[in-house]
Amino acid sequence: MTSTKSTTYGRGQLLILCLLALFLYLPSVLLVELYGGEEAGFAAIAREMISSGNFLQPHLQGNPVKVFPLYPWLICIFSFGKAPCLLSIRLPAVLSVWALALICGLTARRSKGDLAGFIAAAVVLCCVACLRIGYRAQTASLQAFFLALAWFSWYRYGPQEQRWHVAWGTALACLFLSIMSAGAGVIPLFYLPLLITRNPPKTLRQLQSAPHIIILAAFALLCFVYIKFICHQPFFPWDAVSFTLPDNRTVSFFGHPFNFGAKVFVYLLPWSLFAWAPFCLAMRQFEPVGTMCSFFRALVFVPLLLFLFWPGAAALWLLPTLAPMAVLIGIHFEITVNWYRRFFAWTMKLIYALAAAIAIFGAAFWGLLFLGNIELQSAILDEMQRDAVALFLALVCAILAILSIKQYRRAKKTPLWQALPLSCAALRVSLLLSITCVQSWSVGDRKRAGLSLAGRNRNETQAYTELAGLDPEIPLYLHGNYAYLTECYYLRRNIIRLMDFPAGLPDKQRQVYLLSQRQPAVPSRQWEALSPNVDMSQRRKWQWQLPNQDNQYKLSIARVPDEERSIQPPNYLRLYKGTLKNE
């Protein structure tokens, strides 16, 4: 009887984790527009890899670049030989977060039981840091997974099972994959915590042992051969191409620890309320027998201390330490909740109340939009689609509000291990259904510019449809001051950036397609505009117009040009078709 009850209990926890993983991450993958920076850069690199078949030398807009290739390779794998889409671009990041939750859950479950494993996995899935970047095509989540896997495998096969050759081999293999994704910055992060573990002399002896030296030599040789003769990727992070502008803000040495600590606290919410428990001496008596908890505390403490006093360090640099922190929270969760049940029950009710309030607002907003009392323009949906989507979102928000209110009322009957993750999920989904859906509906500035260049912006008065009928294999040439990676993604074509114009254009090709800031001055070709003249630097702001006689007593919401944020003078771009003249 006890075994059957335990099996049912474990299956219920597994079902909750699967639902959390699906509903917290997959909607964001499909709803949120493509970001700039690494996300747009990796998408462009993967597209060129697929079209050219050259996977060992990454190219960006026709020019070789130095990047870490693992993430673009994963995009190519999940694209199945086709052009990358949002799902294939972001799926590697999502899978890395899911895998991180899996190894945390298994580690905590092996140490303390099913409840600890469930909480450890829920910490990863529901914390603000993973919800913020877990669906973005960035190397941070991939690096965090491989580094955490290196730490966990080293401890399991080394100190626990005394199979040191397997421990060092597995750890350095994971470290090599982490270097392929983010560079050599992970090497000191891996080794530094090992030096202050519970028994440093024994660790130092293992660092000098034959298995470590032999495997480390093989690791160094593999890195050298791979970087110099196979892929030519950069080794250090600062040697790789940067897809974002440098941050020129001045950093105060004395102010950084406070700002950094506040961001770390926010990124770990709501589980930062439990973060003190693993470091409390009174809790040590309830820990499992062994050195795992002390080792995991070192994994958290050393990087935290390092980055806390490193001016300019980002809080997301601590993402690899989320894994040991999640395991520690899972191990100490039951005793912490028993001691402070009233406080955590109040926290859970507060989260449910926020989720219900946002869901009620969303249901009212989408319902009024469906009834025609609110006017919200969309560049991607026609009138029938807008009504159907608005009705669907209103119904989903109403259901979510009812469920949140119901869970709020029966808070005393619901166990906290179940209520806390579900309340976080309710709040996250309510935000997706309201704010994220409104942003996706109205289309962001960069996507709007890309759709206008592609002739797929429904708000344009003049129709430009020739680009849609072209062969997808035909490349577009770009002559401009910027790469426009995000905007060019929506053109669904390979982009070749011309550094020497017009010498880079093919001489004998009858028709070429060029993105240019002005009318091309190439006398040998007849040029025809295929898109409107798009201001790529234009930024928009939200404008609310209350019901009045001019707008037929509707609440009008629109995005209008923001002159303060837009760059002056305007930076225009237009798509032209150049046809060779008959001599």
LUMSE-383662 format. One record per residue (C-alpha): residue in one letter; residue number from 1; x, y, z. Coordinates in steps of 0.001 Angstrom, whole numbers. Layout:
N
a  NUM  X  Y  Z $
...
This chain:
583
m  1  0  0  0 $
t  2  2805  2417  886 $
s  3  4687  1600  -2314 $
t  4  1594  2270  -4456 $
k  5  973  5594  -2705 $
s  6  4616  6625  -3157 $
t  7  4492  5739  -6865 $
t  8  1326  7793  -7364 $
y  9  2891  10670  -5411 $
g  10  5991  10583  -7631 $
r  11  3954  10440  -10835 $
g  12  1948  13467  -9724 $
q  13  5138  15430  -9131 $
l  14  6511  14389  -12522 $
l  15  3280  15463  -14220 $
i  16  3429  18890  -12552 $
l  17  7049  19365  -13654 $
c  18  6204  18424  -17247 $
l  19  3304  20890  -17291 $
l  20  5517  23614  -15833 $
a  21  8192  22984  -18455 $
l  22  5696  23141  -21314 $
f  23  3519  26078  -20272 $
l  24  6282  28295  -18901 $
y  25  8631  28105  -21884 $
l  26  7014  26999  -25148 $
p  27  4509  29919  -25355 $
s  28  7363  32414  -24947 $
v  29  9320  30668  -27701 $
l  30  6496  31237  -30181 $
l  31  5062  34561  -28971 $
v  32  8110  36727  -28309 $
e  33  9737  38298  -31350 $
l  34  13332  37604  -32285 $
y  35  15737  39557  -30098 $
g  36  18845  41286  -31349 $
g  37  22331  40349  -30222 $
e  38  23229  36675  -29989 $
e  39  19779  35462  -30969 $
a  40  19663  37220  -34341 $
g  41  23369  36557  -34955 $
f  42  23120  32818  -34305 $
a  43  20017  32597  -36504 $
a  44  21847  34238  -39423 $
i  45  24950  32060  -38942 $
a  46  22888  28863  -38797 $
r  47  20988  29835  -41963 $
e  48  24264  30265  -43850 $
m  49  25601  26975  -42485 $
i  50  22537  25133  -43779 $
s  51  22556  26801  -47202 $
s  52  26307  26451  -47803 $
g  53  26938  23131  -46058 $
n  54  30045  24600  -44396 $
f  55  29643  23934  -40671 $
l  56  33275  24343  -39607 $
q  57  33811  27961  -40691 $
p  58  30922  30170  -39526 $
h  59  29906  33022  -41824 $
l  60  27741  36023  -41037 $
q  61  26182  37801  -44012 $
g  62  28709  36218  -46349 $
n  63  31794  37081  -44294 $
p  64  33754  34707  -41993 $
v  65  33430  35494  -38288 $
k  66  34888  34156  -35057 $
v  67  32082  32781  -32927 $
f  68  31549  29839  -30626 $
p  69  29888  27326  -32966 $
l  70  28000  24951  -30676 $
y  71  24766  26934  -30498 $
p  72  24538  27508  -34294 $
w  73  25208  23782  -34786 $
l  74  22301  22925  -32504 $
i  75  20050  25307  -34457 $
c  76  21038  23490  -37655 $
i  77  20214  20120  -36074 $
f  78  16751  21205  -34932 $
s  79  16048  22927  -38273 $
f  80  16338  19560  -40096 $
g  81  18005  21085  -43143 $
k  82  15449  23888  -43548 $
a  83  15680  27598  -42811 $
p  84  15689  28282  -39043 $
c  85  12417  29303  -37428 $
l  86  11753  30667  -33946 $
l  87  11227  27169  -32557 $
s  88  14474  25733  -33913 $
i  89  16417  28875  -32937 $
r  90  15275  28839  -29311 $
l  91  14824  25122  -28706 $
p  92  18482  24515  -27686 $
a  93  18171  27123  -24918 $
v  94  14876  25659  -23702 $
l  95  16249  22113  -23730 $
s  96  19320  23213  -21775 $
v  97  17078  24665  -19043 $
w  98  14980  21500  -18991 $
a  99  18133  19367  -18815 $
l  100  19457  21555  -15992 $
a  101  16216  21006  -14081 $
l  102  16493  17266  -14746 $
i  103  20005  16835  -13345 $
c  104  19138  18994  -10320 $
g  105  16011  16959  -9649 $
l  106  17801  13624  -9979 $
t  107  20685  14737  -7756 $
a  108  18424  16035  -4980 $
r  109  16136  13005  -5238 $
r  110  19064  10628  -4859 $
s  111  20210  12519  -1773 $
k  112  16973  13346  100 $
g  113  13972  11797  -1668 $
d  114  11167  12642  -4094 $
l  115  10161  15940  -2491 $
a  116  13696  17344  -2610 $
g  117  14023  16292  -6250 $
f  118  10722  17921  -7183 $
i  119  11605  21204  -5488 $
a  120  15109  21290  -7010 $
a  121  13677  20901  -10513 $
a  122  10937  23451  -9776 $
v  123  13525  25995  -8590 $
v  124  15209  25862  -11997 $
l  125  11986  25968  -13997 $
c  126  10236  28722  -12012 $
c  127  12990  31180  -11035 $
v  128  13041  34598  -12686 $
a  129  16483  34095  -14261 $
c  130  15465  31031  -16274 $
l  131  12089  32513  -17164 $
r  132  13904  35593  -18472 $
i  133  16570  33953  -20648 $
g  134  15513  30305  -20805 $
y  135  13708  30787  -24114 $
r  136  16307  33093  -25708 $
a  137  18936  31838  -28120 $
q  138  21883  32730  -25896 $
t  139  24904  30793  -24737 $
a  140  24246  31513  -21046 $
s  141  21824  28625  -20483 $
l  142  23932  26214  -22533 $
q  143  27091  27146  -20626 $
a  144  25287  26831  -17286 $
f  145  24088  23321  -18116 $
f  146  27476  21965  -19206 $
l  147  29339  23547  -16279 $
a  148  26795  22250  -13757 $
l  149  26984  18808  -15361 $
a  150  30786  18916  -15043 $
w  151  30538  19762  -11320 $
f  152  27884  17146  -10593 $
s  153  29581  14332  -12517 $
w  154  32960  15115  -10921 $
y  155  31495  14876  -7424 $
r  156  29462  11738  -8078 $
y  157  32170  9690  -9782 $
g  158  35023  11161  -7720 $
p  159  34388  11762  -3989 $
q  160  31281  9545  -3879 $
e  161  32276  6520  -6004 $
q  162  36082  6959  -6030 $
r  163  36281  6385  -9790 $
w  164  38537  9321  -10447 $
h  165  39397  8513  -14057 $
v  166  35677  8555  -14900 $
a  167  35172  11709  -12808 $
w  168  37910  13705  -14535 $
g  169  37064  12339  -17975 $
t  170  33357  13171  -17735 $
a  171  33951  16577  -16147 $
l  172  36530  17701  -18713 $
a  173  34373  16403  -21578 $
c  174  31518  18594  -20315 $
l  175  34005  21437  -19908 $
f  176  35071  21047  -23534 $
l  177  31437  21354  -24670 $
s  178  31086  24431  -22473 $
i  179  34172  25952  -24134 $
m  180  32576  25282  -27524 $
s  181  29529  27232  -26411 $
a  182  31010  30162  -24455 $
g  183  34805  30038  -24353 $
a  184  37513  29378  -21797 $
g  185  35977  31518  -19057 $
v  186  34379  28367  -17642 $
i  187  37749  26774  -16785 $
p  188  38511  28907  -13676 $
l  189  34843  28686  -12662 $
f  190  35152  24902  -12674 $
y  191  38434  24623  -10776 $
l  192  38184  27415  -8184 $
p  193  35427  25830  -6033 $
l  194  37379  22563  -5925 $
l  195  40187  24300  -4043 $
i  196  38086  25251  -996 $
t  197  36008  22124  -540 $
r  198  35713  20400  2820 $
n  199  39017  18555  2387 $
p  200  41330  20763  253 $
p  201  44510  18656  754 $
k  202  42780  15593  -673 $
t  203  41496  17612  -3629 $
l  204  44991  18984  -4261 $
r  205  46334  15434  -4301 $
q  206  43698  14473  -6847 $
l  207  44644  17471  -8997 $
q  208  48209  16132  -9027 $
s  209  47165  12523  -9612 $
a  210  47915  10615  -12795 $
p  211  44263  10334  -14003 $
h  212  43790  14100  -13823 $
i  213  47125  14986  -15430 $
i  214  46666  12498  -18291 $
i  215  43071  13507  -19001 $
l  216  43931  17214  -18651 $
a  217  46753  16785  -21185 $
a  218  44347  15038  -23562 $
f  219  41825  17847  -22966 $
a  220  44431  20530  -23769 $
l  221  45560  18648  -26890 $
l  222  41967  18257  -28063 $
c  223  41300  21974  -27577 $
f  224  44492  22894  -29456 $
v  225  43816  20588  -32424 $
y  226  40151  21532  -32595 $
i  227  40740  25292  -32475 $
k  228  43848  25460  -34675 $
f  229  43107  22852  -37326 $
i  230  39407  21968  -37355 $
c  231  37001  24792  -36510 $
h  232  39244  27832  -35884 $
q  233  36860  29053  -33192 $
p  234  38081  31576  -30601 $
f  235  39303  30275  -27261 $
f  236  38820  33318  -25044 $
p  237  35435  35086  -24857 $
w  238  36916  38484  -25749 $
d  239  38227  37111  -29065 $
a  240  34727  36238  -30299 $
v  241  32632  38674  -32297 $
s  242  30261  40708  -30135 $
f  243  26671  40992  -31313 $
t  244  25866  43797  -28872 $
l  245  27261  47249  -28266 $
p  246  29620  47598  -25277 $
d  247  28126  48941  -22067 $
n  248  29705  52351  -21498 $
r  249  28058  53000  -18142 $
t  250  30440  53789  -15321 $
v  251  30521  51177  -12579 $
s  252  31090  52130  -8955 $
f  253  33277  49705  -7038 $
f  254  31378  50349  -3808 $
g  255  27945  50452  -5423 $
h  256  28385  47290  -7480 $
p  257  27984  44785  -4591 $
f  258  24610  46278  -3665 $
n  259  23306  46390  -7246 $
f  260  24681  42932  -7967 $
g  261  23193  41448  -4801 $
a  262  19788  42988  -5501 $
k  263  19740  41558  -9030 $
v  264  20756  38109  -7802 $
f  265  17942  38214  -5231 $
v  266  15401  39160  -7911 $
y  267  16645  36569  -10408 $
l  268  16223  33769  -7857 $
l  269  12686  34802  -6830 $
p  270  10566  33346  -5350 $
w  271  13146  30805  -4222 $
s  272  15520  33473  -2919 $
l  273  13283  33414  167 $
f  274  14741  29943  822 $
a  275  18352  30750  -124 $
w  276  19447  31415  3459 $
a  277  18514  27943  4708 $
p  278  21448  25947  3203 $
f  279  23906  28371  4832 $
c  280  22235  28341  8272 $
l  281  24245  26388  10852 $
a  282  21071  25257  12608 $
m  283  20013  23431  9436 $
r  284  23197  21374  9121 $
q  285  21880  18669  11462 $
f  286  19086  17838  8995 $
e  287  21374  17412  5981 $
p  288  22130  13982  4481 $
v  289  25269  12228  5629 $
g  290  28287  13077  3482 $
t  291  30062  16079  2029 $
m  292  27707  16876  -843 $
c  293  26020  19864  806 $
s  294  29341  21428  1817 $
f  295  30679  20917  -1715 $
f  296  27582  22490  -3256 $
r  297  27849  25428  -855 $
a  298  31381  25977  -2157 $
l  299  30054  25872  -5739 $
v  300  27679  28708  -4858 $
f  301  29892  30731  -2530 $
v  302  33091  30982  -4622 $
p  303  31559  32404  -7852 $
l  304  29272  34646  -5785 $
l  305  32210  36118  -3876 $
l  306  34217  36482  -7090 $
f  307  31564  38365  -9063 $
l  308  30273  40335  -6078 $
f  309  33503  42350  -6011 $
w  310  34120  42337  -9771 $
p  311  32893  45716  -11086 $
g  312  30900  45244  -14255 $
a  313  30013  41599  -13591 $
a  314  26485  40684  -14656 $
a  315  24182  38800  -12328 $
l  316  23510  36237  -15064 $
w  317  27164  35173  -14882 $
l  318  26063  33279  -11766 $
l  319  23600  31143  -13723 $
p  320  25781  27980  -13433 $
t  321  25512  28224  -9641 $
l  322  21732  27948  -9915 $
a  323  22093  24162  -10179 $
p  324  23840  23555  -6813 $
m  325  21649  26234  -5229 $
a  326  18513  24442  -6464 $
v  327  19708  21138  -5014 $
l  328  20448  22776  -1653 $
i  329  17027  24448  -1560 $
g  330  15370  21137  -2410 $
i  331  17196  19353  415 $
h  332  16289  22022  3007 $
f  333  12779  22790  1715 $
e  334  10755  20524  3991 $
i  335  12298  21644  7274 $
t  336  12252  25326  6230 $
v  337  8570  25196  5322 $
n  338  7709  23440  8567 $
w  339  9389  26205  10561 $
y  340  7969  29160  8605 $
r  341  4753  27755  7152 $
r  342  2653  30855  7795 $
f  343  5075  33172  5980 $
f  344  5337  30966  2900 $
a  345  1581  30390  2840 $
w  346  1108  34161  2823 $
t  347  3669  34455  -10 $
m  348  1842  31835  -2045 $
k  349  -1509  33594  -1546 $
l  350  38  36899  -2612 $
i  351  1330  35349  -5849 $
y  352  -2061  33791  -6580 $
a  353  -3762  37140  -5927 $
l  354  -1439  38905  -8377 $
a  355  -2028  36194  -10977 $
a  356  -5803  36452  -10558 $
a  357  -5763  40254  -10810 $
i  358  -3672  40233  -13993 $
a  359  -5802  37455  -15498 $
i  360  -9032  39361  -14752 $
f  361  -7564  42465  -16375 $
g  362  -6504  40392  -19390 $
a  363  -9939  38795  -19735 $
a  364  -11619  42214  -19636 $
f  365  -9140  43692  -22113 $
w  366  -9390  40906  -24698 $
g  367  -13152  40663  -24230 $
l  368  -13629  44371  -24937 $
l  369  -11287  44054  -27905 $
f  370  -13427  41224  -29286 $
l  371  -16616  43251  -28774 $
g  372  -15085  46230  -30582 $
n  373  -14845  48603  -27620 $
i  374  -11046  48625  -27823 $
e  375  -9093  49272  -31010 $
l  376  -5593  47762  -31241 $
q  377  -3857  47686  -34611 $
s  378  -1911  44642  -35777 $
a  379  556  44353  -38656 $
i  380  220  40565  -38967 $
l  381  -3470  39709  -38395 $
d  382  -6546  40455  -40492 $
e  383  -9915  41361  -38969 $
m  384  -11269  37805  -38703 $
q  385  -8055  36515  -37171 $
r  386  -8026  39380  -34665 $
d  387  -11530  38539  -33453 $
a  388  -10766  34828  -33116 $
v  389  -7507  35408  -31243 $
a  390  -9082  38017  -28938 $
l  391  -11960  35678  -28044 $
f  392  -9582  32787  -27370 $
l  393  -7318  34906  -25143 $
a  394  -10313  36287  -23223 $
l  395  -11572  32765  -22484 $
v  396  -8136  31512  -21413 $
c  397  -7622  34534  -19132 $
a  398  -11050  33981  -17576 $
i  399  -10287  30302  -16906 $
l  400  -6916  31209  -15402 $
a  401  -8525  33845  -13161 $
i  402  -11105  31332  -11895 $
l  403  -8440  28718  -11164 $
s  404  -6224  31262  -9377 $
i  405  -9093  32450  -7179 $
k  406  -10036  28859  -6397 $
q  407  -6474  27997  -5392 $
y  408  -6266  31183  -3312 $
r  409  -9336  30176  -1315 $
r  410  -8133  26644  -627 $
a  411  -4591  27721  224 $
k  412  -4691  26052  3649 $
k  413  -5570  22673  2129 $
t  414  -2930  22701  -630 $
p  415  586  21517  318 $
l  416  3175  24243  -111 $
w  417  5466  22083  -2254 $
q  418  2683  22045  -4826 $
a  419  1254  25527  -4297 $
l  420  4465  27549  -4698 $
p  421  5449  26270  -8184 $
l  422  1841  26374  -9407 $
s  423  1327  29934  -8152 $
c  424  4515  31032  -9925 $
a  425  3282  29337  -13092 $
a  426  -93  31074  -12809 $
l  427  1584  34466  -12471 $
r  428  3897  33786  -15407 $
v  429  1077  32600  -17685 $
s  430  -1103  35585  -16756 $
l  431  1730  37927  -17757 $
l  432  2156  36049  -21044 $
l  433  -1552  36270  -21841 $
s  434  -1702  39996  -21138 $
i  435  1547  41916  -21668 $
t  436  3416  39518  -23971 $
c  437  402  38894  -26212 $
v  438  -253  42633  -26549 $
q  439  3364  43209  -27568 $
s  440  3242  40347  -30056 $
w  441  -91  41569  -31418 $
s  442  1151  45101  -32071 $
v  443  4573  43973  -33474 $
g  444  7855  45450  -32239 $
d  445  9887  48089  -34044 $
r  446  12480  45768  -35572 $
k  447  9962  43186  -36703 $
r  448  7808  45932  -38204 $
a  449  10804  47191  -40189 $
g  450  11638  43670  -41374 $
l  451  8044  42962  -42411 $
s  452  7911  46269  -44294 $
l  453  11071  45398  -46223 $
a  454  9625  41963  -46999 $
g  455  6309  43429  -48159 $
r  456  4347  41613  -45431 $
n  457  3227  44560  -43296 $
r  458  -564  44740  -43447 $
n  459  -537  48405  -42405 $
e  460  1309  49528  -45544 $
t  461  -918  51414  -47963 $
q  462  941  50200  -51070 $
a  463  1332  46461  -51620 $
y  464  4813  45084  -52352 $
t  465  4508  41388  -53174 $
e  466  7334  40585  -55614 $
l  467  9769  39400  -52938 $
a  468  7313  36748  -51721 $
g  469  7313  35088  -55149 $
l  470  11088  34807  -55462 $
d  471  13066  31611  -55083 $
p  472  14173  31391  -51413 $
e  473  17671  30448  -52579 $
i  474  18212  33843  -54240 $
p  475  20395  35954  -51884 $
l  476  19884  39599  -51016 $
y  477  22843  41972  -50975 $
l  478  23148  44567  -48221 $
h  479  24935  47881  -48585 $
g  480  24653  49885  -45378 $
n  481  26305  51014  -42179 $
y  482  24732  48316  -40006 $
a  483  24066  44595  -40249 $
y  484  20334  44809  -39304 $
l  485  20408  41180  -38146 $
t  486  16971  41147  -36540 $
e  487  15258  42967  -39403 $
c  488  16908  40768  -42036 $
y  489  15663  37612  -40306 $
y  490  12106  38428  -41414 $
l  491  13199  38624  -45065 $
r  492  13685  34819  -45012 $
r  493  16685  35054  -47328 $
n  494  20445  34713  -47167 $
i  495  22022  38145  -46774 $
i  496  25417  39059  -48232 $
r  497  26826  42285  -46868 $
l  498  28939  44225  -49357 $
m  499  32034  45805  -47877 $
d  500  33133  47162  -51272 $
f  501  30203  48496  -53289 $
p  502  29521  48051  -56179 $
a  503  32499  45735  -56760 $
g  504  30866  42987  -54695 $
l  505  27827  42683  -56970 $
p  506  27908  39850  -59545 $
d  507  28678  41322  -62972 $
k  508  26876  38837  -65228 $
q  509  23833  37971  -63144 $
r  510  20790  39401  -64876 $
q  511  18891  40410  -61751 $
v  512  20215  41223  -58309 $
y  513  18370  42307  -55180 $
l  514  19976  44976  -53030 $
l  515  19143  46500  -49652 $
s  516  20486  50026  -49794 $
q  517  20121  53306  -47946 $
r  518  19748  55247  -51195 $
q  519  19105  54719  -54894 $
p  520  22060  52608  -56144 $
a  521  24393  54466  -58517 $
v  522  25281  51577  -60849 $
p  523  24777  52718  -64467 $
s  524  24851  49190  -65895 $
r  525  21585  48253  -64190 $
q  526  18021  49493  -64133 $
w  527  16870  49799  -60507 $
e  528  13319  49296  -59257 $
a  529  12076  49680  -55673 $
l  530  10485  46535  -54226 $
s  531  9701  47851  -50743 $
p  532  8761  51106  -49035 $
n  533  11505  53375  -47756 $
v  534  11764  52117  -44167 $
d  535  13210  54202  -41349 $
m  536  15288  51578  -39532 $
s  537  16085  53897  -36625 $
q  538  12472  54756  -35825 $
r  539  11301  53807  -32360 $
r  540  7683  53915  -31257 $
k  541  5848  54484  -27996 $
w  542  2454  53457  -26726 $
q  543  -320  56010  -27091 $
w  544  -3690  55705  -25379 $
q  545  -6703  57652  -26596 $
l  546  -9754  57626  -24348 $
p  547  -13221  57090  -25858 $
n  548  -14582  60230  -27503 $
q  549  -16601  61308  -30501 $
d  550  -13603  61254  -32854 $
n  551  -12827  57540  -32326 $
q  552  -16470  56378  -32146 $
y  553  -16215  56099  -28357 $
k  554  -13594  53345  -28443 $
l  555  -10462  53006  -26361 $
s  556  -7775  53381  -29024 $
i  557  -4326  51898  -28368 $
a  558  -1548  52313  -30899 $
r  559  2193  52612  -31290 $
v  560  3247  55982  -32662 $
p  561  6731  57302  -33554 $
d  562  8761  58443  -30563 $
e  563  10908  61365  -31660 $
e  564  12930  61363  -28443 $
r  565  14135  57756  -28850 $
s  566  14480  57730  -32631 $
i  567  17905  58439  -34068 $
q  568  18260  61677  -36000 $
p  569  18749  61996  -38919 $
p  570  16622  59002  -39973 $
n  571  18421  55908  -41240 $
y  572  16449  54627  -44225 $
l  573  16726  51269  -45979 $
r  574  14976  50017  -49100 $
l  575  14959  46880  -51224 $
y  576  15809  47369  -54902 $
k  577  15863  45062  -57912 $
g  578  18684  45716  -60350 $
t  579  18277  44425  -63918 $
l  580  21099  44495  -66458 $
k  581  20488  46951  -69265 $
n  582  20508  45692  -72831 $
e  583  23560  47158  -74576 $
